Amino acid sequence: MGGLLDKIQTTGDIKKMKKEELELLCKELRWFLLQNVCNTGGHLASNLGVVELTVALEYIFNLPEDKIVWDVGHQAYIHKILTGRKDAFSTLRQLDGLSGFPKPQESEADAFAAGHSSTSISAALGIAKARDLQGKKNNVLAVIGDGSMTGGLAYEALNNAGREKTNLIVILNDNQMSIDHNVGALSKHLNSLRTSNRYRTLKDNFKQFRDQVPLLGKATYLVLEKVRDSAKLLFLEGAVFEEFGFKYIGPVDGHNLEELIEIFQNVKDTREPILIHVKTTKGKGYLPAEKNPGPFHGVGPFDIKTGKGLGKSDSPSWSAVFGKKMVELGEKNPNVVGITAAMCSGTGFEAFQAAFPERFIDVAIAEQHGTTFAAGMASQGIVPVFAVYSSFLQRAYDQVIHDVCMENLHVVFAIDRAGIVGADGETHQGVFDLSFLTHIPNMTVLSPKNAWELEAMLEYAVNVCEGPVAIRYPRGTADTDFPEHKQPIQFAKAEVIQKGKGIAVLVEGHMLQAAKQAVALLTEDGVEPPMLVNMRFISPLDEELLKEIASKCSQIFTVEDNLRKGGFGSKVLEFYSDAGYQISVTNLAFPDRFIEQGSQSQLFARYGLDREGIYRRMKEKTGDNYGR
Ligand SMILES: Cc1ncc(C[n+]2csc(CCOP(=O)(O)OP(=O)(O)O)c2C)c(N)n1
């Protein structure tokens, strides 16, 4: 690589470039991005689509004084490269490397952290309000995709912002894609805006006014007023954003640097909320991603020439196991309905969608709505299965309590990406769901040890359960160990994998494999074989078994893929404490802090939750009592 990108060492270097150099810079940026992301993996297509947009923004606005809030933040790679992180870019998403999302601790150019969708307008409005209260004059921008614009929080923010006559610029990056195709009425509305020639006319108007008002830079506000009013007369009725009190500019070609620069120059230092509707192509400049933006939204390492993924496992993922079983359940039971919040492919729901299109609903990025919508259906005897990533379900906490559990409605939550997810880091680790679900009255929480058990639990959840039920399973290839252990699922009953006494190891879900290996190491050391239990039900716990264990064992270890506080282990502790047992319970779980990025295996090892870690901690605790 070379040339222009070498000149970008720190925030603001781009502003020293000549405007004529920027096209070439964009080319270099795309190539740099590809060369790195093909090794690190990451959100390729979204970033390829915002190269010109980011270059134009950072050419015109003054970072870090001006604040750009990236929605979700998965599309902020170009921003990172332009703000002093080019040389560290090969560590993107790696253990102790650069985050794949904006992170103020990483750079002062990152105005606000993100990872979850639809927060940018709220955060930007808050930053703008603080600026006004502090008497500052900087610009504040939110960059939000059309997918993220489907999240309810974005409308709460628009509703609030439209009333504030303050400098707030929202860039709506419309590529017609969420991860999969964007859905819903808003997406239709954007489509109709996209295909109109509003901006062409606006642009003409800009030209006209520029000729009429020579000091355009200083008189931006005035000019915009006029442009808007004259354009509105002709074209802007109906743009929903106008109704929210925003001035709407668009649609703008998001790959036309000159146009973008002109518009940003014009809206800079505005004194009222403006929304610029920018049309981009997801995956722009890399054919495999342009043709197939869905799979290139988030990729693992891949071969640039072919676009094919490297080192993918042939074994089915947990999501695939879920998806396949759902088709079977859907065939047998016409009351079963599938729901996703914009994660159809991610959750393995594609086959179900194809088989039962009328019984599959993508509610868009709307976990709260998805949950209450499911509750509504359940209240009428439908059995909704809402497949949702653990970290995104966090957003629907009140809906789970108030709309589902309080009414004891039969909604099935298939919680994918539960536990450590890896490279996406803090924002995406699914390590809270046991803590935020298991204490809700009426809620049953299950955790399968392997693929077979996920299927069995799904069948149980759909056909046997009558109230709310959540099944949590991790990211990655589904475990197939323990094929001989296939006891039928029974309410609040654990499965004893290995009988024993002295020590009991109680395990949540897929952690069983590492726990079993650790127990084997301990046994090799001469320790009397411990009891090993697959808990299955994290809520309610198998209390009978817990009592029996207390009569045989003096040391209990719990193992889980969740934070310790409020998790499975702390429930076991609580049970023994409440019941007045004097017994040693050691919780092996993630510590009570936000867990950083890294591969899943690196993080399990770092936090003592792999085979060696579990063995070491059991050994430390059992010490001389159980040594050879
Ligand atoms: C609350 C929440 N739900 C789901 C996701 C998963 N997710 C990440 S990006 C994305 C699509 C975003 O689409 P858009 O905003 O249009 O950005 P694009 O990648 O198309 O540029 C989704 C659903 C998330 N990050 N946060």
The ligand as an SDF file (V2000), in Angstrom:
LIG
                    3D

 26 27  0  0  0  0  0  0  0  0999 V2000
  -30.3130   -4.1420   19.5240 C   0  0  0  0  0  0  0  0  0  0  0  0
  -29.5910   -4.8200   18.4040 C   0  0  0  0  0  0  0  0  0  0  0  0
  -30.2150   -5.7900   17.7110 N   0  0  0  0  0  0  0  0  0  0  0  0
  -29.5700   -6.4200   16.7030 C   0  0  0  0  0  0  0  0  0  0  0  0
  -28.2950   -6.0700   16.3770 C   0  0  0  0  0  0  0  0  0  0  0  0
  -27.5560   -6.8410   15.2930 C   0  0  0  0  0  0  0  0  0  0  0  0
  -27.2250   -5.9710   14.1620 N   0  0  0  0  0  0  0  0  0  0  0  0
  -26.0250   -5.4140   14.0080 C   0  0  0  0  0  0  0  0  0  0  0  0
  -25.9050   -4.4730   12.6580 S   0  0  0  0  0  0  0  0  0  0  0  0
  -27.4830   -4.8480   12.2170 C   0  0  0  0  0  0  0  0  0  0  0  0
  -28.0480   -4.3040   10.9480 C   0  0  0  0  0  0  0  0  0  0  0  0
  -27.9050   -2.8470   10.9140 C   0  0  0  0  0  0  0  0  0  0  0  0
  -28.3390   -2.3840    9.6860 O   0  0  0  0  0  0  0  0  0  0  0  0
  -27.9870   -0.9190    9.2690 P   0  0  0  0  0  0  0  0  0  0  0  0
  -28.1550   -0.0300   10.4370 O   0  0  0  0  0  0  0  0  0  0  0  0
  -28.7570   -0.5990    8.0610 O   0  0  0  0  0  0  0  0  0  0  0  0
  -26.4430   -0.9610    8.9850 O   0  0  0  0  0  0  0  0  0  0  0  0
  -25.6570   -1.5410    7.7090 P   0  0  0  0  0  0  0  0  0  0  0  0
  -24.8140   -2.6380    8.2510 O   0  0  0  0  0  0  0  0  0  0  0  0
  -26.6420   -2.0140    6.7050 O   0  0  0  0  0  0  0  0  0  0  0  0
  -24.8430   -0.4230    7.2340 O   0  0  0  0  0  0  0  0  0  0  0  0
  -28.0860   -5.6850   13.1360 C   0  0  0  0  0  0  0  0  0  0  0  0
  -29.4450   -6.2180   13.0630 C   0  0  0  0  0  0  0  0  0  0  0  0
  -27.6870   -5.0580   17.1340 C   0  0  0  0  0  0  0  0  0  0  0  0
  -26.4310   -4.6710   16.9030 N   0  0  0  0  0  0  0  0  0  0  0  0
  -28.3490   -4.4450   18.1180 N   0  0  0  0  0  0  0  0  0  0  0  0
  1  2  1  0
  2  3  1  0
  2 26  2  0
  3  4  2  0
  4  5  1  0
  5  6  1  0
  5 24  2  0
  6  7  1  0
  7  8  2  0
  7 22  1  0
  8  9  1  0
  9 10  1  0
 10 11  1  0
 10 22  2  0
 11 12  1  0
 12 13  1  0
 13 14  1  0
 14 15  2  0
 14 16  1  0
 14 17  1  0
 17 18  1  0
 18 19  2  0
 18 20  1  0
 18 21  1  0
 22 23  1  0
 24 25  1  0
 24 26  1  0
M  CHG  1   7   1
M  END
$$$$
